[in-house]
Amino acid sequence: MRRYHPAIPLLGTLLLLMTGSVSAAGPPELTTVPDKPMAPDFNLPDTEGDTHRLSDYRGQVVIVNFWAVWCAPCRKEMPSMQRAWEQVRDQEVTLLAVNWGDSEEDIAKFKEKYPVDFPLLLDEDKSLPEQWGVKGLPTTFVVDPEGRLVYSIVGEREWDDPELLARVLALKEQ
């Protein structure tokens, strides 16, 4: 009979967590951005041909998500972002998903599989993530009504989690 090292089950669990086959999301975590700097403004088209400037959303809380069609955690969190959007869109909260350089054709295929109706913005030259300090995908920022970066989130989240949404909605009152 073959004997296995006792660390094999632990290594297997770690591998599953790293590949996203097991949820490691746990409680919704929002990292506070030190000193709440102003969010870098942008002017990007969406997949419908409309242009979005971040500064046009002053007075609202804005969730800015950086994603790509090839990013498995991005695909995994999109349905929860849509469910969150359905809950907050009428509450002075906007969700903008900035795509990292994919073609409009690839994004259209993505939307067929993962239907969303919040704006998908096109960052064709891939310059915005660097301006925002994005190190990996998905990365999401929450911008307060004054245009300041309040929270950052690296990795996927269940965006429709009531506790997470409550923290986002609380920014409207500050």
C-alpha positions as CSV (number, residue, x, y, z in Angstrom):
1,M,0.0,0.0,0.0
2,R,1.3,3.5,-0.9
3,R,1.6,5.9,1.9
4,Y,1.0,9.6,1.4
5,H,2.7,12.4,3.2
6,P,0.4,14.2,5.7
7,A,0.9,17.5,3.9
8,I,-0.7,16.2,0.7
9,P,-4.3,17.1,1.7
10,L,-3.2,20.6,2.9
11,L,-1.4,21.2,-0.4
12,G,-4.4,20.1,-2.3
13,T,-6.7,22.5,-0.4
14,L,-4.3,25.3,-1.0
15,L,-4.2,24.6,-4.7
16,L,-8.0,24.6,-4.9
17,L,-8.1,27.9,-3.1
18,M,-5.5,29.4,-5.4
19,T,-7.4,28.3,-8.5
20,G,-10.7,29.5,-7.3
21,S,-12.3,26.0,-7.2
22,V,-13.2,26.6,-3.6
23,S,-14.5,30.0,-2.4
24,A,-12.0,31.8,-0.2
25,A,-14.0,35.0,-0.2
26,G,-15.1,34.8,3.4
27,P,-16.5,37.9,4.9
28,P,-16.7,40.9,2.6
29,E,-13.5,42.8,3.0
30,L,-13.0,46.4,1.9
31,T,-9.5,47.9,2.3
32,T,-9.6,51.5,3.3
33,V,-7.5,53.7,1.0
34,P,-5.2,55.9,3.2
35,D,-5.7,59.6,3.1
36,K,-8.6,59.2,0.6
37,P,-6.9,60.7,-2.5
38,M,-8.9,62.0,-5.4
39,A,-9.7,59.3,-7.9
40,P,-7.9,59.8,-11.3
41,D,-10.5,61.1,-13.7
42,F,-11.1,59.3,-17.0
43,N,-13.0,59.7,-20.2
44,L,-13.8,56.3,-21.7
45,P,-16.4,55.0,-24.2
46,D,-18.6,52.1,-23.2
47,T,-19.8,49.1,-25.4
48,E,-22.9,51.1,-26.4
49,G,-21.0,54.0,-27.7
50,D,-21.6,56.4,-24.8
51,T,-18.8,58.3,-23.1
52,H,-18.3,58.2,-19.4
53,R,-16.2,60.7,-17.3
54,L,-15.7,59.8,-13.7
55,S,-16.1,63.5,-12.7
56,D,-19.6,63.5,-14.2
57,Y,-20.7,61.2,-11.4
58,R,-19.8,63.6,-8.6
59,G,-22.4,63.5,-5.9
60,Q,-22.8,59.7,-6.3
61,V,-20.9,56.7,-4.9
62,V,-19.1,55.1,-7.8
63,I,-17.9,51.5,-7.9
64,V,-15.0,51.2,-10.5
65,N,-14.2,47.6,-11.4
66,F,-11.1,46.7,-13.5
67,W,-11.6,43.4,-15.3
68,A,-10.8,41.4,-18.5
69,V,-12.7,38.6,-20.3
70,W,-9.8,36.1,-19.8
71,C,-9.8,36.7,-16.0
72,A,-11.5,33.7,-14.3
73,P,-12.2,35.6,-11.0
74,C,-13.6,38.5,-13.0
75,R,-16.0,36.2,-14.7
76,K,-16.9,34.6,-11.4
77,E,-17.8,37.9,-9.7
78,M,-19.8,39.5,-12.6
79,P,-23.1,37.9,-11.8
80,S,-22.9,39.2,-8.2
81,M,-22.0,42.6,-9.6
82,Q,-25.2,42.5,-11.7
83,R,-27.3,41.6,-8.7
84,A,-25.7,44.4,-6.7
85,W,-26.3,46.8,-9.5
86,E,-30.0,45.9,-9.6
87,Q,-30.1,46.8,-5.9
88,V,-28.2,50.1,-5.9
89,R,-28.8,51.7,-9.3
90,D,-31.7,53.8,-8.1
91,Q,-29.8,54.9,-4.9
92,E,-27.2,57.4,-6.3
93,V,-24.7,54.6,-6.8
94,T,-23.1,53.9,-10.1
95,L,-21.1,50.8,-11.2
96,L,-18.6,51.2,-14.0
97,A,-16.6,48.1,-15.2
98,V,-13.4,49.2,-17.0
99,N,-12.2,46.5,-19.4
100,W,-8.5,46.0,-19.7
101,G,-7.9,46.0,-23.5
102,D,-10.2,43.3,-24.8
103,S,-11.8,43.7,-28.2
104,E,-15.4,44.8,-28.5
105,E,-16.1,41.4,-30.1
106,D,-14.7,39.5,-27.2
107,I,-16.6,41.7,-24.8
108,A,-19.8,41.0,-26.8
109,K,-19.2,37.3,-26.5
110,F,-18.6,37.7,-22.8
111,K,-21.9,39.6,-22.3
112,E,-23.8,36.8,-24.1
113,K,-22.5,34.4,-21.4
114,Y,-22.6,36.9,-18.5
115,P,-25.4,39.4,-19.2
116,V,-24.9,42.6,-17.3
117,D,-26.6,46.0,-17.9
118,F,-24.2,48.3,-16.1
119,P,-21.7,50.2,-18.3
120,L,-18.7,48.2,-19.6
121,L,-16.0,50.8,-20.4
122,L,-13.3,50.3,-23.0
123,D,-9.7,51.1,-21.9
124,E,-8.2,50.1,-25.3
125,D,-4.7,51.5,-24.6
126,K,-4.6,49.8,-21.1
127,S,-3.4,53.0,-19.5
128,L,-6.0,53.5,-16.7
129,P,-5.1,50.6,-14.4
130,E,-1.6,52.0,-14.1
131,Q,-3.0,55.5,-13.2
132,W,-5.2,53.8,-10.5
133,G,-2.4,51.5,-9.2
134,V,-4.1,48.3,-10.2
135,K,-1.7,45.3,-9.6
136,G,-4.0,42.4,-10.6
137,L,-7.5,41.6,-11.9
138,P,-10.1,42.0,-10.7
139,T,-9.5,45.1,-8.7
140,T,-12.3,47.4,-7.6
141,F,-12.4,50.8,-6.1
142,V,-15.2,52.6,-4.3
143,V,-15.3,56.4,-4.9
144,D,-17.2,58.6,-2.5
145,P,-19.6,61.4,-3.7
146,E,-16.7,63.9,-3.5
147,G,-14.6,61.9,-5.9
148,R,-12.2,60.4,-3.4
149,L,-10.9,56.8,-3.3
150,V,-12.3,55.3,-0.1
151,Y,-12.0,51.5,-0.6
152,S,-10.0,49.2,-2.7
153,I,-10.7,45.5,-3.2
154,V,-8.2,43.1,-4.9
155,G,-9.8,39.8,-6.1
156,E,-13.3,38.7,-6.5
157,R,-16.1,39.5,-4.1
158,E,-19.8,38.7,-3.7
159,W,-20.9,42.3,-4.5
160,D,-24.5,41.6,-3.5
161,D,-23.5,40.7,0.0
162,P,-25.7,42.8,2.3
163,E,-22.8,43.8,4.6
164,L,-20.7,44.9,1.7
165,L,-23.5,46.9,0.1
166,A,-24.3,48.5,3.4
167,R,-20.8,49.9,3.7
168,V,-20.9,51.2,0.1
169,L,-24.3,52.8,0.6
170,A,-23.2,54.4,3.9
171,L,-20.8,56.6,1.9
172,K,-23.8,58.5,0.6
173,E,-24.5,59.8,4.1
174,Q,-20.9,61.0,4.9
